[in-house]
Amino acid sequence: GRVYGAHFAWSHLWWAISYPLAGWLGSQFPESEFLYASFLGFALLAVVQLTLSPPVDENENNSKTFGTNAYTSTTDIKPKTKMGS
């Protein structure tokens, strides 16, 4: 419900911005609109990424060994055996 509605609104907002922009660029720069639109799109993407991305927490553990720490390792885990074997 809410996630779909938010995604729908967000994506249609960008359509409402990009379609008129593409039309204007196509009429102003008929020979090279793709190049200029690509540059403009990249710049807009960079601005949005830099302003909306969360700050990086340097104390956060981003290791690929999720679930392990200095006291345990994956070699410490022993497989379960059948009772009486």
ROTIBA-417415 format. One line per 3 residues: number of its first residue (from 1); for each residue y, x, z of N, C-alpha, C, O, CB. Coordinates in steps of 0.02 Angstrom, whole numbers. Glycine has a CB too. Layout:
% ROTIBA-417415
NUM	Y:X:Z:Y:X:Z:Y:X:Z:Y:X:Z:Y:X:Z; ...
% end
This chain:
% ROTIBA-417415
1	-59:39:0:0:0:0:63:42:0:97:47:-51:-1:-44:57; 80:71:56:143:106:63:145:170:21:195:187:-9:157:122:136; 89:206:22:87:268:-16:94:254:-90:131:289:-125:22:307:-2
4	60:203:-115:65:185:-185:137:164:-202:164:184:-253:16:129:-203; 167:124:-158:236:102:-170:285:160:-171:331:162:-212:257:52:-117; 276:208:-125:320:266:-123:311:309:-186:359:332:-215:306:308:-60
7	248:318:-206:235:357:-267:264:323:-328:294:355:-370:159:368:-276; 256:258:-332:282:219:-389:358:225:-392:386:237:-446:262:145:-382; 392:217:-335:465:221:-334:489:292:-352:537:300:-389:491:201:-265
10	456:342:-324:476:412:-337:467:430:-410:511:461:-440:436:459:-292; 410:412:-439:398:430:-509:445:392:-556:468:420:-605:325:415:-528; 460:330:-541:505:292:-584:577:315:-576:617:307:-622:499:218:-569
13	595:342:-519:661:371:-511:669:429:-561:721:435:-593:672:395:-438; 618:471:-566:622:528:-612:621:506:-684:653:537:-727:565:577:-599; 585:453:-699:588:425:-768:658:400:-783:683:411:-838:537:368:-777
16	690:368:-734:758:341:-745:808:398:-755:859:388:-788:779:298:-685; 795:456:-728:839:514:-738:823:550:-803:868:569:-840:834:562:-678; 759:560:-815:740:603:-871:748:570:-940:766:605:-987:668:625:-863
19	737:506:-946:744:474:-1011:815:475:-1037:826:496:-1094:720:402:-1007; 865:455:-998:934:461:-1024:954:534:-1036:991:548:-1083:982:429:-975; 931:579:-994:947:650:-1003:916:676:-1068:949:712:-1106:921:691:-944
22	854:657:-1082:822:678:-1144:858:649:-1205:866:683:-1256:748:657:-1145; 879:587:-1200:917:557:-1255:984:591:-1267:1003:603:-1324:928:483:-1242; 1019:606:-1213:1083:640:-1220:1074:710:-1248:1112:731:-1293:1119:644:-1152
25	1025:748:-1223:1012:815:-1249:993:812:-1323:1014:855:-1362:958:850:-1209; 953:763:-1342:932:756:-1411:991:741:-1457:991:763:-1515:881:702:-1418; 1040:705:-1433:1098:689:-1475:1149:746:-1475:1184:755:-1525:1131:624:-1452
28	1154:784:-1422:1203:839:-1418:1177:903:-1451:1216:940:-1482:1221:852:-1346; 1113:916:-1444:1084:978:-1470:1022:961:-1512:966:973:-1490:1065:1026:-1411; 1032:935:-1572:975:911:-1611:927:966:-1634:869:951:-1648:1000:874:-1671
31	949:1026:-1639:905:1080:-1664:864:1113:-1609:811:1141:-1623:946:1132:-1699; 889:1111:-1548:855:1149:-1495:850:1109:-1430:855:1137:-1376:892:1214:-1482; 840:1043:-1435:837:1003:-1375:778:1020:-1330:783:1015:-1269:835:929:-1393
34	723:1040:-1360:664:1056:-1319:678:1116:-1275:660:1117:-1216:603:1068:-1363; 710:1167:-1304:725:1227:-1265:773:1213:-1208:760:1233:-1151:755:1281:-1311; 827:1178:-1222:875:1163:-1170:847:1115:-1118:860:1122:-1058:938:1133:-1201
37	807:1067:-1139:777:1021:-1092:727:1057:-1047:721:1041:-988:742:963:-1128; 692:1105:-1075:645:1144:-1034:682:1185:-981:660:1187:-923:603:1191:-1079; 736:1216:-1001:776:1254:-952:804:1209:-899:802:1225:-839:832:1292:-988
40	831:1152:-919:860:1106:-872:807:1076:-825:819:1069:-765:896:1049:-909; 749:1060:-853:694:1034:-812:670:1085:-762:655:1068:-704:637:1012:-856; 665:1147:-783:644:1200:-738:695:1211:-682:676:1219:-624:633:1265:-776
43	759:1210:-699:811:1218:-649:810:1161:-599:816:1172:-539:880:1224:-682; 801:1100:-623:798:1042:-579:736:1045:-534:740:1030:-474:796:977:-620; 680:1066:-562:619:1073:-522:629:1126:-468:607:1116:-411:561:1092:-567
46	660:1181:-485:672:1234:-435:717:1210:-379:705:1225:-321:702:1296:-469; 769:1173:-396:815:1148:-345:780:1099:-299:787:1102:-238:876:1114:-378; 741:1054:-328:704:1004:-287:653:1040:-243:646:1022:-184:669:952:-332
49	618:1088:-270:568:1125:-231:600:1162:-172:574:1160:-116:530:1174:-275; 655:1194:-185:688:1233:-132:720:1189:-79:723:1208:-20:740:1278:-162; 744:1130:-98:776:1087:-48:727:1044:-10:741:1027:48:827:1044:-82
52	672:1025:-39:626:979:-6:565:1011:25:528:979:62:603:928:-55; 553:1075:12:494:1107:41:506:1121:115:561:1138:135:477:1173:3; 454:1112:156:462:1124:228:470:1198:242:448:1240:202:401:1096:267
55	503:1215:296:511:1286:313:443:1318:329:398:1285:353:560:1295:373; 439:1382:316:376:1418:327:374:1440:400:421:1470:426:370:1480:280; 319:1424:434:309:1445:503:268:1509:502:209:1508:484:273:1389:545
58	299:1564:521:264:1628:518:209:1634:571:165:1677:565:313:1685:528; 210:1591:621:158:1593:673:98:1550:655:47:1552:691:187:1570:739; 102:1513:601:47:1470:581:-9:1512:552:4:1559:514:70:1417:531
61	-71:1495:569:-128:1531:543:-146:1503:474:-170:1446:469:-189:1526:591; -135:1542:423:-151:1521:354:-211:1558:326:-218:1563:265:-91:1531:310; -254:1583:370:-310:1622:345:-362:1577:312:-364:1516:324:-342:1661:402
64	-402:1607:271:-454:1569:235:-516:1558:279:-562:1524:258:-474:1605:171; -516:1587:338:-573:1579:383:-557:1524:433:-558:1535:494:-590:1645:420; -542:1465:408:-524:1409:450:-582:1391:496:-639:1386:474:-504:1348:408
67	-568:1382:559:-620:1363:607:-649:1422:644:-690:1412:689:-674:1327:572; -630:1482:628:-655:1540:665:-596:1572:699:-539:1563:681:-692:1590:617; -612:1611:750:-560:1648:786:-588:1715:807:-642:1735:784:-534:1608:847
70	-553:1750:849:-573:1817:869:-637:1816:912:-670:1868:916:-517:1851:907; -653:1760:943:-710:1757:988:-775:1734:955:-829:1747:981:-694:1712:1046; -769:1700:899:-829:1677:865:-824:1697:792:-770:1707:765:-838:1600:872
73	-880:1701:761:-882:1713:689:-938:1671:660:-977:1641:697:-892:1790:673; -941:1668:596:-993:1627:565:-1062:1656:576:-1112:1620:570:-979:1620:490; -1067:1721:592:-1133:1750:605:-1159:1732:674:-1218:1739:687:-1129:1827:598
76	-1115:1708:719:-1136:1688:786:-1171:1620:786:-1205:1603:834:-1077:1687:832; -1163:1582:733:-1192:1515:730:-1264:1521:707:-1278:1548:654:-1151:1469:683; -1309:1495:748:-1380:1499:731:-1403:1430:706:-1382:1379:732:-1422:1522:792
79	-1447:1430:656:-1472:1366:630:-1515:1330:681:-1548:1362:722:-1511:1377:565; -1514:1265:678:-1556:1225:723:-1629:1231:701:-1645:1234:642:-1533:1150:723; -1672:1232:751:-1745:1234:736:-1777:1173:764:-1749:1138:806:-1778:1298:766
82	-1838:1159:740:-1874:1102:764:-1898:1115:836:-1910:1171:856:-1935:1086:718; -1902:1060:873:-1926:1066:941:-2000:1087:941:-2040:1059:903:-1917:998:979; -2017:1133:981:-2087:1155:989:-2108:1207:938:-2166:1226:936:-2133:1095:983
85	-2063:1231:896:-2083:1283:848:-2063:1350:872:-2075:1400:838:-2054:1270:779
% end
